[in-house]
Amino acid sequence: MESIRKGLRSGAVEKDTYGRLTCTECDAELTTKNDPDKIGKVRKCPECGSEWKDVG
């Protein structure tokens, strides 16, 4: 699992003008999983299941 910043640089994730993140493979908007025991969030594509860390 890589970070969202690395995903944006590699082209696996795109950000639109409103700040929404989408998976470039599936063209689906990413959902957020928030585990209260861990720092940060995990962004997940509902179509292909790819995950990215959102530390900030």
N, CA, C and O atoms as a GROMACS GRO file, in nm:
protein
  224
    1MET      N    1   0.086  -0.117   0.000
    1MET     CA    2   0.000   0.000   0.000
    1MET      C    3   0.090   0.123   0.000
    1MET      O    4   0.177   0.137   0.086
    2GLU      N    5   0.070   0.211  -0.095
    2GLU     CA    6   0.150   0.333  -0.103
    2GLU      C    7   0.065   0.452  -0.059
    2GLU      O    8  -0.056   0.440  -0.041
    3SER      N    9   0.128   0.565  -0.043
    3SER     CA   10   0.056   0.684   0.001
    3SER      C   11  -0.020   0.747  -0.116
    3SER      O   12   0.006   0.718  -0.232
    4ILE      N   13  -0.114   0.832  -0.082
    4ILE     CA   14  -0.191   0.901  -0.186
    4ILE      C   15  -0.101   0.991  -0.268
    4ILE      O   16  -0.119   1.003  -0.390
    5ARG      N   17  -0.003   1.055  -0.205
    5ARG     CA   18   0.089   1.142  -0.277
    5ARG      C   19   0.166   1.065  -0.384
    5ARG      O   20   0.182   1.114  -0.496
    6LYS      N   21   0.214   0.944  -0.350
    6LYS     CA   22   0.283   0.861  -0.449
    6LYS      C   23   0.187   0.815  -0.558
    6LYS      O   24   0.225   0.806  -0.675
    7GLY      N   25   0.063   0.786  -0.521
    7GLY     CA   26  -0.038   0.747  -0.619
    7GLY      C   27  -0.070   0.859  -0.716
    7GLY      O   28  -0.092   0.834  -0.835
    8LEU      N   29  -0.073   0.982  -0.666
    8LEU     CA   30  -0.096   1.097  -0.754
    8LEU      C   31   0.021   1.117  -0.851
    8LEU      O   32   0.001   1.145  -0.969
    9ARG      N   33   0.143   1.101  -0.800
    9ARG     CA   34   0.262   1.118  -0.885
    9ARG      C   35   0.272   1.009  -0.992
    9ARG      O   36   0.312   1.036  -1.105
   10SER      N   37   0.236   0.886  -0.956
   10SER     CA   38   0.247   0.775  -1.051
   10SER      C   39   0.130   0.769  -1.149
   10SER      O   40   0.137   0.700  -1.250
   11GLY      N   41   0.022   0.842  -1.120
   11GLY     CA   42  -0.093   0.843  -1.209
   11GLY      C   43  -0.199   0.741  -1.174
   11GLY      O   44  -0.295   0.725  -1.250
   12ALA      N   45  -0.186   0.670  -1.062
   12ALA     CA   46  -0.285   0.572  -1.020
   12ALA      C   47  -0.408   0.638  -0.959
   12ALA      O   48  -0.517   0.580  -0.958
   13VAL      N   49  -0.391   0.760  -0.907
   13VAL     CA   50  -0.499   0.836  -0.845
   13VAL      C   51  -0.502   0.974  -0.908
   13VAL      O   52  -0.398   1.033  -0.936
   14GLU      N   53  -0.623   1.026  -0.929
   14GLU     CA   54  -0.640   1.163  -0.980
   14GLU      C   55  -0.723   1.243  -0.882
   14GLU      O   56  -0.809   1.189  -0.813
   15LYS      N   57  -0.697   1.374  -0.879
   15LYS     CA   58  -0.775   1.465  -0.794
   15LYS      C   59  -0.846   1.564  -0.886
   15LYS      O   60  -0.782   1.624  -0.973
   16ASP      N   61  -0.979   1.583  -0.866
   16ASP     CA   62  -1.051   1.679  -0.950
   16ASP      C   63  -1.046   1.818  -0.887
   16ASP      O   64  -0.980   1.838  -0.785
   17THR      N   65  -1.114   1.912  -0.947
   17THR     CA   66  -1.109   2.051  -0.901
   17THR      C   67  -1.172   2.070  -0.763
   17THR      O   68  -1.147   2.170  -0.697
   18TYR      N   69  -1.255   1.976  -0.721
   18TYR     CA   70  -1.319   1.985  -0.589
   18TYR      C   71  -1.244   1.907  -0.483
   18TYR      O   72  -1.289   1.901  -0.368
   19GLY      N   73  -1.130   1.846  -0.517
   19GLY     CA   74  -1.049   1.773  -0.421
   19GLY      C   75  -1.088   1.628  -0.404
   19GLY      O   76  -1.034   1.561  -0.316
   20ARG      N   77  -1.181   1.577  -0.484
   20ARG     CA   78  -1.221   1.437  -0.475
   20ARG      C   79  -1.116   1.350  -0.543
   20ARG      O   80  -1.064   1.386  -0.649
   21LEU      N   81  -1.086   1.238  -0.482
   21LEU     CA   82  -0.986   1.146  -0.536
   21LEU      C   83  -1.056   1.032  -0.611
   21LEU      O   84  -1.154   0.976  -0.562
   22THR      N   85  -1.006   0.999  -0.730
   22THR     CA   86  -1.062   0.890  -0.808
   22THR      C   87  -0.951   0.795  -0.852
   22THR      O   88  -0.837   0.836  -0.874
   23CYS      N   89  -0.986   0.669  -0.865
   23CYS     CA   90  -0.894   0.567  -0.916
   23CYS      C   91  -0.893   0.578  -1.068
   23CYS      O   92  -0.999   0.576  -1.130
   24THR      N   93  -0.774   0.589  -1.127
   24THR     CA   94  -0.766   0.603  -1.272
   24THR      C   95  -0.796   0.473  -1.345
   24THR      O   96  -0.838   0.475  -1.461
   25GLU      N   97  -0.775   0.359  -1.279
   25GLU     CA   98  -0.803   0.230  -1.340
   25GLU      C   99  -0.954   0.209  -1.360
   25GLU      O  100  -0.997   0.164  -1.466
   26CYS      N  101  -1.032   0.241  -1.259
   26CYS     CA  102  -1.176   0.213  -1.261
   26CYS      C  103  -1.261   0.338  -1.282
   26CYS      O  104  -1.380   0.327  -1.313
   27ASP      N  105  -1.203   0.456  -1.267
   27ASP     CA  106  -1.274   0.583  -1.274
   27ASP      C  107  -1.383   0.591  -1.167
   27ASP      O  108  -1.491   0.645  -1.191
   28ALA      N  109  -1.353   0.537  -1.048
   28ALA     CA  110  -1.446   0.538  -0.935
   28ALA      C  111  -1.390   0.626  -0.824
   28ALA      O  112  -1.269   0.631  -0.803
   29GLU      N  113  -1.480   0.695  -0.753
   29GLU     CA  114  -1.438   0.779  -0.642
   29GLU      C  115  -1.397   0.693  -0.524
   29GLU      O  116  -1.463   0.593  -0.493
   30LEU      N  117  -1.287   0.730  -0.457
   30LEU     CA  118  -1.234   0.652  -0.346
   30LEU      C  119  -1.318   0.672  -0.221
   30LEU      O  120  -1.366   0.782  -0.195
   31THR      N  121  -1.334   0.566  -0.143
   31THR     CA  122  -1.403   0.573  -0.015
   31THR      C  123  -1.299   0.580   0.096
   31THR      O  124  -1.181   0.554   0.072
   32THR      N  125  -1.341   0.615   0.217
   32THR     CA  126  -1.249   0.633   0.330
   32THR      C  127  -1.278   0.530   0.439
   32THR      O  128  -1.392   0.514   0.481
   33LYS      N  129  -1.172   0.462   0.483
   33LYS     CA  130  -1.181   0.376   0.601
   33LYS      C  131  -1.101   0.444   0.711
   33LYS      O  132  -0.984   0.477   0.690
   34ASN      N  133  -1.162   0.465   0.827
   34ASN     CA  134  -1.094   0.534   0.937
   34ASN      C  135  -1.088   0.439   1.056
   34ASN      O  136  -1.191   0.411   1.118
   35ASP      N  137  -0.969   0.391   1.089
   35ASP     CA  138  -0.948   0.304   1.204
   35ASP      C  139  -0.908   0.392   1.322
   35ASP      O  140  -0.804   0.457   1.316
   36PRO      N  141  -0.989   0.397   1.428
   36PRO     CA  142  -0.957   0.487   1.541
   36PRO      C  143  -0.830   0.449   1.615
   36PRO      O  144  -0.774   0.532   1.688
   37ASP      N  145  -0.782   0.326   1.600
   37ASP     CA  146  -0.661   0.284   1.670
   37ASP      C  147  -0.533   0.321   1.596
   37ASP      O  148  -0.424   0.311   1.652
   38LYS      N  149  -0.544   0.362   1.471
   38LYS     CA  150  -0.426   0.396   1.391
   38LYS      C  151  -0.430   0.542   1.348
   38LYS      O  152  -0.537   0.602   1.339
   39ILE      N  153  -0.312   0.598   1.324
   39ILE     CA  154  -0.301   0.736   1.277
   39ILE      C  155  -0.323   0.737   1.126
   39ILE      O  156  -0.269   0.653   1.055
   40GLY      N  157  -0.401   0.831   1.078
   40GLY     CA  158  -0.427   0.844   0.935
   40GLY      C  159  -0.549   0.765   0.892
   40GLY      O  160  -0.613   0.697   0.972
   41LYS      N  161  -0.579   0.776   0.764
   41LYS     CA  162  -0.694   0.708   0.704
   41LYS      C  163  -0.646   0.622   0.588
   41LYS      O  164  -0.534   0.639   0.539
   42VAL      N  165  -0.730   0.532   0.545
   42VAL     CA  166  -0.702   0.451   0.427
   42VAL      C  167  -0.809   0.482   0.324
   42VAL      O  168  -0.928   0.471   0.353
   43ARG      N  169  -0.766   0.520   0.204
   43ARG     CA  170  -0.858   0.546   0.095
   43ARG      C  171  -0.863   0.422   0.007
   43ARG      O  172  -0.758   0.369  -0.029
   44LYS      N  173  -0.983   0.375  -0.029
   44LYS     CA  174  -0.999   0.248  -0.100
   44LYS      C  175  -1.090   0.267  -0.221
   44LYS      O  176  -1.190   0.338  -0.215
   45CYS      N  177  -1.054   0.201  -0.331
   45CYS     CA  178  -1.138   0.199  -0.450
   45CYS      C  179  -1.243   0.090  -0.434
   45CYS      O  180  -1.207  -0.025  -0.411
   46PRO      N  181  -1.371   0.123  -0.444
   46PRO     CA  182  -1.476   0.022  -0.427
   46PRO      C  183  -1.481  -0.079  -0.542
   46PRO      O  184  -1.532  -0.189  -0.524
   47GLU      N  185  -1.430  -0.044  -0.659
   47GLU     CA  186  -1.435  -0.133  -0.775
   47GLU      C  187  -1.324  -0.237  -0.774
   47GLU      O  188  -1.353  -0.357  -0.780
   48CYS      N  189  -1.198  -0.194  -0.767
   48CYS     CA  190  -1.085  -0.288  -0.780
   48CYS      C  191  -1.023  -0.325  -0.646
   48CYS      O  192  -0.946  -0.421  -0.639
   49GLY      N  193  -1.053  -0.252  -0.538
   49GLY     CA  194  -1.001  -0.284  -0.406
   49GLY      C  195  -0.863  -0.229  -0.375
   49GLY      O  196  -0.806  -0.262  -0.271
   50SER      N  197  -0.806  -0.147  -0.462
   50SER     CA  198  -0.675  -0.086  -0.436
   50SER      C  199  -0.686   0.010  -0.318
   50SER      O  200  -0.789   0.076  -0.300
   51GLU      N  201  -0.579   0.018  -0.236
   51GLU     CA  202  -0.580   0.104  -0.118
   51GLU      C  203  -0.459   0.196  -0.117
   51GLU      O  204  -0.351   0.160  -0.163
   52TRP      N  205  -0.479   0.316  -0.062
   52TRP     CA  206  -0.374   0.416  -0.046
   52TRP      C  207  -0.385   0.475   0.094
   52TRP      O  208  -0.495   0.492   0.145
   53LYS      N  209  -0.270   0.505   0.155
   53LYS     CA  210  -0.267   0.568   0.289
   53LYS      C  211  -0.284   0.717   0.275
   53LYS      O  212  -0.228   0.779   0.185
   54ASP      N  213  -0.363   0.775   0.366
   54ASP     CA  214  -0.380   0.920   0.375
   54ASP      C  215  -0.329   0.960   0.513
   54ASP      O  216  -0.403   0.957   0.611
   55VAL      N  217  -0.201   0.999   0.520
   55VAL     CA  218  -0.138   1.027   0.647
   55VAL      C  219  -0.174   1.166   0.698
   55VAL      O  220  -0.192   1.186   0.818
   56GLY      N  221  -0.186   1.261   0.608
   56GLY     CA  222  -0.208   1.400   0.646
   56GLY      C  223  -0.345   1.431   0.666
   56GLY      O  224  -0.379   1.545   0.698
   0.00000   0.00000   0.00000
